[in-house]
Amino acid sequence: MKIKVIVTLKNGVLDPQGKAIQQTLNGMGYSDVKEIRQGKYFDIEIEENDETKAKTKVEEMCKKLLANLVIEDFKIT
Amino acid sequence: MKSSVIIFPGSNCDRDMDVALKKFGFKNQMIWHNDIELPKSDLIVLPGGFSYGDYLRCGSIAGKSKIIKSVVEFAKSGGLVLGICNGFQILTETGLLPGVLQQNKYLEFICKNIYVKINNRKNKYFKNIKKEILELHIAHNEGNYFCSNDELKLIEDNNQIAVTYCDKNGNLDDESNPNGALKNIAGIFNKDKNIFGMMPHPERMIDKYLSGEDGSVFFENLINNLK
């Protein structure tokens, strides 16, 4: 089955890339863009039919490798 | 004194480090990341470079490579582990050092000489060192040190800040901070001061004709402290 993971920077952690993208969009005329936080997206194909089990495994992967919990949060969907 | 430099795919300062260590008297060996056991060593060095192409996060994949288990065991038993640049990033990714190295504040790869101030001399790396300020070289895109406020308090309380970016005279300010690092941190120790990671490259400053000699001051002092 396919599990999706989104990794984002925690609130309060500086995101210079997000800031640069936001400023660029503002410069392009999208003046209503107030903040952008850039993140990562993972599509994980896992050989497991039980959704709960699969998500538990992916959660472990997030904690061990996919996210650095010092600065990042993750969301599994 | 025996040292080992670990080579990861994408390391590119491994041979410079080998030259530097040998120049100051270390009997150095190069160790491949797929090896499992470390040879008997007084110092393990994780060199600079772009291990695994900086995929996912700098140092994250190297932090899971086969040799790392032995490096962690060596470090936890009190062995000296030095991480330079990408090596520092690997040490934070393995959890041997606290915090993380984020992208530079102004999103630029920085390659230039900088000054660092030595903050703590009560350790094998800086005990008896003749200088207070070293001129070293940095070349990185992710050197912006960051940790949580709680972690920072612990680091400060335990005197873990090893070197900080400063100007020629040792003043710490925003102008002398090249990458936006928290508290101008260029390098930190673990609590026991046997693990040391820093972004600047001492191995690039060992020849008066090519660069400068403050790296020589560092390595010469280090081997003397280990004798």
HADDOCK unambig.tbl for C-alpha pairs under 7 A between the chains (distance, minus, plus):
assign (segid A and resid 16 and name CA) (segid B and resid 105 and name CA) 6.22 0.50 0.50
assign (segid A and resid 16 and name CA) (segid B and resid 107 and name CA) 6.84 0.50 0.50
assign (segid A and resid 70 and name CA) (segid B and resid 99 and name CA) 6.55 0.50 0.50
assign (segid A and resid 70 and name CA) (segid B and resid 100 and name CA) 6.96 0.50 0.50
assign (segid A and resid 70 and name CA) (segid B and resid 147 and name CA) 6.93 0.50 0.50
